[in-house]
Amino acid sequence: MAGWCIQLMIASFVLLCARPADAYQLDQFYLFNATKDQQVAGSVSSSVELNGKFQFNLASKSYISVDRHGSLAIGTNDSLSVNVSKIYAYVVTLNTTVYRGQVLYRQSTSPSERAKTAATIQSAFASSGNFTPSFLFISTWLNIGVNSSQNVSNTFQCILATNGTASYVLLLYNSTAFSSSNGSFALSRFVGDSTSYDLPGSGTAAVSSLSSTSNVAIPGLWVYRVDGSTILSGDVDECSIGISSCALAPNGTCTNTIGSYSCSCNPGYTGDGRTCMDIDECSTGNNTCARAPNGTCT
């Protein structure tokens, strides 16, 4: 469906465009408010001390900064000069003299926001048990683009959630239409002290699909666990909850994979896994029946 735009007063006028259903909708975003949230005035925010330790790639981080280009830097000291890791939520290199849009950030201990986050993480990670974050760090990029003469822009959020031991990152993409600048495509990537992990399509033209795809079966939502030696992708078993597009048994089989699923046709059926038609072994001659007039294949 076609998108539509409304103009909201949040400290200054911001044009917010509703996206088609195959994107994470703005009304599902964590709350943002330009009069209450901190804003990135230049290219990067000042260092912010987190409300608690955030474990990232086996290291404990205490400070964070937010970049207008679409990334977060997290480190162990307030100058962010020691053991700095990066979360590239959706980084398009901008000419900072002509950028547009707003970048907001805040910390939250709101019970409702913590509960919302816990439900998302518990759904994406069966091993998370009763995980509930002690605090959240919420960053919002609104209508980020090069200049006001261009119609394309990006709107997304990055949510850091931790209980002091387990740490997760939620990436919410409403619009990723502005995907390249100066010949380079946007990066969506985790870079830790000893590991790196790219989201699907990072650094390629396919990166713009992040708003319409997912690793947890909700378009535009991506969930990761980041405290360990490797970055772990969330997963929802589309097969068991019946939301896959695979052919149903006995014609086909759905196989769950991390962040996705695959479809295949069962023996005796042919097709692409989403459509599986019965093979007529009698007409093809691929059967063990006695030949006429001795026998009949049905």
N, C-alpha and C positions, 0 to 999 in steps of 0.2 A: 504494500500500500504506500501511498505517497506520504512523505513526512510533513509535519506541520510545525510551526514555530510560534512561541508566545514570548512576550517580553515581560520579564519579572523584575521588580525592584528589590535588589538585595545589595544595598549600599550604593550601587550604581546600576545602570541598566545593563542587563545581560540577556542576550538572545539565546534562548534554549529551544532546541529543535527536537521534537519527539521523533523517534526512530521507528522503522518497521518492527514487526513482532520478532524478527530474527536478530535481535540485539538486546542487550540488557537495558531495561527501561529506566528512565530517570526517576520515576516514582518508586523504584525499588532501590535506588541509591541510598547510602547512608546520608543523613541530613547534612547539608552544607549551608552556610550563611556568611556572606561577605562582611556583615557588620559584627559578627561574633568570632568567626574563625580568624586565625592568623593568615596573612596574605604574603605571597612572594612578590616583593616590589620590583626587584631587579631580575637578574638571571638565576640567582640562588638565594635561599633563605639563610639566615644565620643558624648556627648550631643550636639544637634544642636538646635538653636533657630529658630522656625518656622517664616515664613514671616507674619504670622497673627495668630489669635486665631483659634484653631480647637476645635469645640464643640464635646465632646464625652460623651455619657451617662449622659447628663445634666451638665457636668463639662467643663470648659474652659481650654484647654491645650495649652502650649506655647513651650514646648521642646520635643524633640524626639531623640531616639537612635535606631540603626539598629543592629540586632543580626545576626551573620553568620548562626545560626541554622534555621532561617526563621521567625523571629518575630520582632515586633516593640514595643518599650516602649514609652509611651507618658505621660507627667506629667506637673506639674505647676511650677517647678523650674529646674534650669540647672543641679542640681545633681540628678534629677529624683528620689528623695527620698520622695516626697509628692504627694498623690493622683495619683499614677501611674496606668495607664491602659495598657493592652496588646492587641496587634493584632497578633495572631498566624496565619500567612499566610499559612505556611506549615512547621511545626516544626518537624524535625527528630533529635533526640539527636545524635550529632556526637562526635567522639573522636577527639578533636581539635588538636592533634599532627599529625594527618594523613589526615585532611580534604583536599578537593580539590575544585576548582571552584572559582568564583569571586562574590563578593557582592558589588553593586554600589548603590549610592543614590544621589539625587539632588533635588532642588526645582525649580519650573518653573512658570513663568508668561507668557509663550509664548501664543500669541493669538490663534494660530492654535491648540495647545495642549489643551488649555482651551475650545475651541469650540468643539473639538473632544470629550472631557469629558462631556461637557454639553449635546451633542446629545445623548450620551450613557445613561446618567442619565435621561434625559427627556423621552427617550424611555422606560426605566425600571420603572419609577415612573410617572404615569399620574398626580399625585398631585404636582409634582415638578414645574409645570408652566414653566417659562422662566429661571429657575435656570442656572446661569453661575458662575463657581468658580472664586474666586479672585486669587488663587494660587493653585499649586499642589505640593505634596511631592511624588516623584517617587523612589521606591526601586526596584532593580533588582537583582535576584539571578540566576547566570549562571552556569549550570552544577555542581550543588552542590552534592557531594558524599563523601564517606568515604576515598577512596584512588584511585590512578591511575590504580590499577589492576582490579577494578570493572567497568563494562560497563554501569551500571544503574546510572542515576543522575537525578536531578530535576532542571528545569528552569521555573521561574515564576516571576511575578511582583505584587507589591501592590501599588495602587495609592490612596493617600488621597486627597480629593477635598472638598473645603469649600468656602462659601461666607461670613464667619464670623458668620453665624447663622445656616444654614443647612449644615450638613457634611455627606459626602458619602465616602465609600471605594469600590474600584474596585479591584478585584483579577483576574489576568490573568495567567492561567496555560497552559504552553506549554508541560511540561513533569513532571509527578509525579510518575515515575517508582520506585524510591528509597523511599519506604513508611514505612520501619520499621528498627529499630536498637535496639540491646540489648533487644529483645523481646517485644518492644513497637511500636505501629503504630503511624504514624504522626498525629499531632494535627493541626486542622484548626478551630480557635475559636476566639471569641471576649470576652474579660474580662474587664468590666467596673467597676466603683465604686460601682454599685448596681445591676449589671446584668451580665449574661454570655450567650453566644449563640454559638452553635456548627454548623459548616457547615455539610452537609450530609456526613456520614461515618467517621467523625473525631474520631480518636482513635481506628479505626477498619480497617480491611483489605480493606473495601470499599472506604477508603479515596483516594486510588490511582485513583478512577474514576472521581475525580474532573476535570481532564484535558479533559474528554470526555463528561461531563454532564454540566448543567448550570441552573441557575434560570431565565435566560432571553433569552433562546432559541438559544444561540450562544455557541457551545461547548468550554469549558475551561474558560468562562467568568462568573463571579459572582459579583453582584452589591448589595450593602447594604446601607441603611441610618442609621447613628449611633449617631445622636445628641440627640435623645430622651431618654425616660426612658426604652425603649426596642429597640432591634435591629430589623429593618424592612427589609424584603427581597424584592428585586426588582421582577418585574413580567412582562412578555410579554404575551398577550392574543393570544396563539397559535391558538385558535379556530376561533377567528374573522378574523385573517389575513391568515388563510388557510394553516398553516404549520404543523398541527397535523397529526397523522397517523390514526385517527378515520375513521370509515365507514361514508360515506356521507349520508345526508338525502335523502330519508325518512328512510333508513335502520338503521342509527345509530345517536348518539348525542355526541358531544364533549362538555365537561364541563371544563371551565378554573378554575385552582386552583393557589394559590400563588407559583410561581416558576415551575409550571408543568401544567398538565391537565389530565382528565380521560375520558375514552371512554365507552359508553354503547350502547346496542342494543335497538331499539325502540320496543314497543309492536307489536307483530306479526312477529318479527324477532329473530333469535337466533345466538349466537356466542360470541366472546370475546370483542366485541366493535370495534375492528379493522377490523374484517371480520364478517359481519352480513348477514345471509341467511334468505330468506323468509320462514316462517313456513307454510307448507301445511296443513291447518286445516281440509281440506276435507279428506286427507288420514289418519290423526291421529284421526279423529272422534271428535275433539275438536271444534265443531261448532253447530249452532242452526238451521241448515237447516232441513226441513222435510225429512224424510228418504224415499228412493225409495220403491215402485214405485211412491209415492206421489210427491216427489220433488227431485231436483238435487243440489248438492253442487259443486260450481265451484271455 
